[in-house]
């Protein structure tokens, strides 16, 4: 891994019921994520993905770049911008910014429909 | 906004969470993990782990409940109707395995206003049964209009 390398893209299309499964798995049952009617009542186009679910996809893409060892992911910092929706493909990607002392810093993000829903993300991997 | 700056530095009762094997599998399946160390106890042992390994982002499962008293603290006074989760950071140390008991302590790291938004920054520190830190989280919530 060296400066300028691109991470292998992770492409995932969460199905209609993914937010329900993620709600159960994570314990976050905020109705904006699981109830389209409620989401519309509070001014959203529909129910939206959990930001921390999308962050988990960025974490997977980063860990995969380090050969899949979960202990390799030392730090992940993200900003949530825009909304993610079920039934549309998400692409998590990144580029190696720096490799030094057995650590790599990756600039990473997740986009959906050309909208960068996780941005300014930075992952630190031990190599 | 009431003067919430008094709440900066405040910390809350630790939250204890016992990590179950099937909860790890449920979480790993929900986020689409494919690494067998998160799904198959035998593969985890063959890879040198005592038990099934929690994916890094499983941190939200055992640490988020510790944040609840901070989020609902009247002294913090966060307006949920106008709140969005703006940013998140995790810094990992030791791996978390099935059977671990994790204690997480949350605190208010900062509350600040800029550009008609209030930024509420909370920190969580999680340690395992040996007292070793496993993850440190920084949770930033943004409330528009203060």
Interface residues (C-beta under 8 A of the other chain):
Chain A: X12 X18 X21 X22 X24 X25 X26 X27 X28 X51 X52 X53 X55 X56 X57 X59 X60 X63 X68 X70 X71 X73 X74 X75 X76 X77 X78 X79 X80
Chain B: X23 X26 X27 X29 X30 X31 X32 X33 X35 X37 X38 X53 X54 X55 X56 X57 X60 X61 X64 X65 X84 X85 X86 X87 X88 X89 X90 X91 X92 X95 X138
